[in-house]
Amino acid sequence: MGCAPMGHILYDEVMRYNPKNPYWFNRDRFVLSAGHGCMLQYALLHLAGYDAVKEEDLKQFRQWGSKTPGHPENFETPGVEVTTGPLGQGIANAVGLALAEKHLAARYNKPDAEIVDHYTYCILGDGCQMEGIANEACSLAGHWGLGKLIAFYDDNHISIDGDTEIAFTENVDKRFESLGWHVIWVKNGNTGYDEIRAAIQEAKAVTDKPTMIKVTTTIGFGSPNKANSYSVHGAALGAKEVDATRQNLGWPYEPFHVPDEVKKHWSRHTPDGAALEAEWNAKFAAYESKYPEEAAELKSIVTGVLPAGWEKALPTYTPETPGDATRNLSQTMLNALAPVLPGLIGGSADLASSNMTLMKMFGDFQKATPEERNVRFGVREHGMGAICNGIALHSPGFVPYCATFFVFTDYMRGAMRISALSEAGVIYVMTHDSIGLGEDGPTHQPIEHLASFRAMPNILMFRPADGNETAGAYKVAVESRKRPSVLALSRQKLPNLPGTSIEGTTKGGYTITDNSTGNKPDVILIGTGSELEIAVKAADELRKEGKTVRVVSFVSWELFYEQSDEYKESVLPSGVTARVSIEAGSTFGWDRIVGSAGKAIGIDKWGSSAPAGKIYKEYGITVEAVIAAAKQVS
Amino acid sequence: MGCAPMGHILYDEVMRYNPKNPYWFNRDRFVLSAGHGCMLQYALLHLAGYDAVKEEDLKQFRQWGSKTPGHPENFETPGVEVTTGPLGQGIANAVGLALAEKHLAARYNKPDAEIVDHYTYCILGDGCQMEGIANEACSLAGHWGLGKLIAFYDDNHISIDGDTEIAFTENVDKRFESLGWHVIWVKNGNTGYDEIRAAIQEAKAVTDKPTMIKVTTTIGFGSPNKANSYSVHGAALGAKEVDATRQNLGWPYEPFHVPDEVKKHWSRHTPDGAALEAEWNAKFAAYESKYPEEAAELKSIVTGVLPAGWEKALPTYTPETPGDATRNLSQTMLNALAPVLPGLIGGSADLASSNMTLMKMFGDFQKATPEERNVRFGVREHGMGAICNGIALHSPGFVPYCATFFVFTDYMRGAMRISALSEAGVIYVMTHDSIGLGEDGPTHQPIEHLASFRAMPNILMFRPADGNETAGAYKVAVESRKRPSVLALSRQKLPNLPGTSIEGTTKGGYTITDNSTGNKPDVILIGTGSELEIAVKAADELRKEGKTVRVVSFVSWELFYEQSDEYKESVLPSGVTARVSIEAGSTFGWDRIVGSAGKAIGIDKWGSSAPAGKIYKEYGITVEAVIAAAKQVS
């Protein structure tokens, strides 16, 4: 209730939107980073005329199947831009939304046609302010000079555990100034409507810095007995206190009832919003006739319809092509795709030269060069992921990617889960994917990470083995605009293997070589990524001894399990229980594939600091180990 | 090389340590948060006389089995306090080390006996500064007024991707001032030895704030061609440039050769260190005779020998005991253990009243009350985990715990992995462990988290079902001082079940009820946590229909798989393939337990916002589903 004045002014006076088309491209974006206060946002969407939130929906707050879940979810409620609740994510998403606007405006606006032009507003609370992700993202927002990002800091001094004095005594204003933000303080946020209006005016006038408006409020303002208490943080007032509050505020109406005069006041947003969109559509039509090339690109970003035939840009490989690390192959794909995908934009958390993520034809997205497409995130993995979520959810044709070492997904898992949940098709370029990175040692060597993403819903975990599979992984990842992809890529050089293909990769698991007939090999060897080569070599040896051996690449489990039963049976026939898997990572989960009679070769302990070849040998990730296991199970 | 002057002054002039006993309790602690520069630390440990790092070890840098891995690892190299490399962890560990010192000093020092008295030093770089975890931990350090924490910020303007200008233009000094730190700037860190000495003096004089000494250095200082370049960030100079550097610095000696005069200069640290420890031992003996009670407590913390019989404080339960949420039972355990475990200290990330983590007999650890044992971390999960690692690794008898909602382990996984790797026995109290939390919805409902920790090496994942199992989980967690534990606890009330026990829980998986004979039940039902009740009810129904049914609690997979083959066979006989598991989380990994012929009931999609009972029903986590599956498989 303390945020009601800010919310009211934003939705009723400041923001430009069309309630009947929540996806209108040039709308102002609003993010409630303090997602537990979502009833405020639902009420504002309802008043503003959004169809997703009718009176009935408000009454179904936090109930099964409702459009009004316990935290704002973009995939449930049109009008909600991003998914918040986990603290700090929202403000970082807002940085991504503002980055997207600044980038598109710089790239497509013309002196005679300002076709991209909107603000991004955000409300965040003390909880968001304490989270490290918020500091990461806000440091970048200051660095990039995102002048059209305006954040309201709801400074109510209360978090769940009580007064923020118990754990939060830093000087937030000064910290934001140090991060390069313009800071304004509204001392009476409960009733200071004019001060809030003036602050927004001032914020808009500062075009080279993001602005934080600190609004000092009373949590639960209006409630005579519970205001200024942690007991209203994300919890209901209770019937008795609701009555007292109504009386206190002089509000005589029934619950959920919107008086006619209020309805009438807000009703103008429907025609006004339609007019705003119509005006923009006319402007875009003029732009299109004058700048057809730019308009076509922008249209692809706005609509999410990727340019026809884009996937033809992906190269293919034969076993004769010299081998390469999949991280380098990934860079080849990014550079092949950049010219044909206008929405491709991204970068690394200070590891561009290790993750191989630079698009060579572009410069850096920076304060003075926002039209460029290489983003420098600094060592800020969590902020990076959430900023990419914001970019992805800004417009459906954006294809944001970001990168770090695979092990440091641990730093950004909060944002990656939100990618998966909120249907943000971010591509996570994760290199140095196993003990194969060698000398950096166990702090840098992923073990459990593949399993941890295979267990997560709605995310695609890829571990390509060579050039064709890296191309295939990019094909699916780019197409998957509502599902994020994680690409685990090698530091070390890998050969191009016989039988790999883009087509096979899109099925997740497929046979690459087989010397059996009738779908009945003596044994099936299953590998992923850098260990597929080991499986192929072991198969060669076993075949020399007269065995029939199938080698299966299991590049993406999720895709495989989405195939038809018939297809799955054609790759992993239920009659063949002699199965051996090899992967330089945890064996956790592999039982599903190798079955009770099979054997999973992997690593269920920490890695080591040593040259990669030495570690592989000491850990038994070898051709010999596969041969021995194959003989044991078949 | 830019950090060499700071390192030299610290190890040669400032720090108090005993190289022949790297674990001497009252030593000053040093943390190299910029862990990629570990050769400097190895060289200093070698010069100072630590036995772990001989000349031979320096030559084996980053080789198999060496004491000098690619990043500092406390479990490999005595003298290294914590494990760093993943950026930002080290400075947060340092906050934990300094917290531990401040707490023990306040609790045990007497006007006539300052028995706890050491500093914590840390070197961090630009990379650490960008990480959110560092801001979280440093905000707390300022809030707590950790006056004996002195951090050196190696301000070399270079990160892996090049000049920090590309992504890091904030005002770090001002940010640290806003966080409540004292800030000093040494402008010439390459050669300004006296300035560094003076800064340390000044820092020690400021006792109510931590100090950050910004030391402006040149990366690779001394290298004539590569200094001030990103090419030396974590990479070797190369033979040619090493020669040029030697010449430039006027250093004529062979590689790894320490000239006699240098050896002689440093040799005093061995007798000096022994004298420091002897002096302290005498002081402690006097303390012990005067304050036997306090000395006994402190001794337990210093040695890690827990007070005899502490586990008798854990309560037990019968099916007649009224049911309760396991988060509440966890609070009962914490409050039962607090009086008998002097090293128990911890708290929550602003969710104490939801996670139920308050020790009721103690107040809050705060700047003015550092002797208290409830820690208020604010909404800073990642910093919290790393601070607890620092506490755990300060002294082996500390039993630090920390808490948030289970889903937010995603925010702190970087620190949790380091707990597991660096053998820090932190207890992670993770409540609201499934869809059973209800209305908060999918952003707050864990799905893949149990699987993600079961796949991680050296961590114990517990999901207790009732009072006895919560007690059992605490028994193992407290005993496990070199392995962290994660306790997934329910928000909702659960009954005390027949057959559960502390003893059974310590085995990870055990039979709680069975109406079969000869280790041959018709079907085995396996559950964890809140779903064990469902398995018990399904068994009751199936038995009414004449089936023999065993119900197994699988409270900790890791512990079960560490039991003897004989024991495992007694619980899950290989001849009984009719197995059904039920758990309100991802089925990923359950195939290992239920086998190819069994069935795993779980949730492989996102949760929902609705009352818990409704979600359980809609998601098929029900008695009926277990009965149907049991009939299908048996």
Interface residues (C-beta under 8 A of the other chain):
Chain A: G35 R62 Q63 W64 G65 S66 P69 G70 H71 E73 T83 T84 G85 P86 L87 G88 D126 G127 C128 M130 E131 G132 I133 A134 N135 E136 S139 L140 G142 H143 S159 I160 D161 T164 I166 A167 F168 T169 E170 N171 V172 D173 K174 R175 E177 S178 L179 G180 S348 D350 L351 A352 S353 S354 D364 Q366 R376 F377 G378 V379 R380 E381 H382 G383 V407 F408 D410 Y411 R413 G414 M416 R417 I418 L421 E439 D440 G441 P442 T443 H444 I447 E448 A451 S452 R454 A455 M456 P457 N458 T577 S586 F588 G589 D591 R592 G595 S596 A597 D604 K605 W606 S608 S609 A610 P611 K614 I615 E618
Chain B: G35 R62 Q63 W64 G65 S66 P69 G70 H71 E73 T83 T84 G85 P86 L87 G88 D126 G127 C128 M130 E131 G132 I133 A134 N135 E136 S139 L140 G142 H143 S159 I160 D161 T164 I166 A167 F168 T169 E170 N171 V172 D173 K174 R175 E177 S178 L179 G180 S348 D350 L351 A352 S353 S354 D364 Q366 R376 F377 G378 V379 R380 E381 H382 G383 V407 F408 D410 Y411 R413 G414 M416 R417 I418 L421 E439 D440 G441 P442 T443 H444 I447 E448 A451 S452 R454 A455 M456 P457 N458 T577 S586 F588 G589 D591 R592 G595 S596 A597 D604 K605 W606 S608 S609 A610 P611 K614 I615 E618
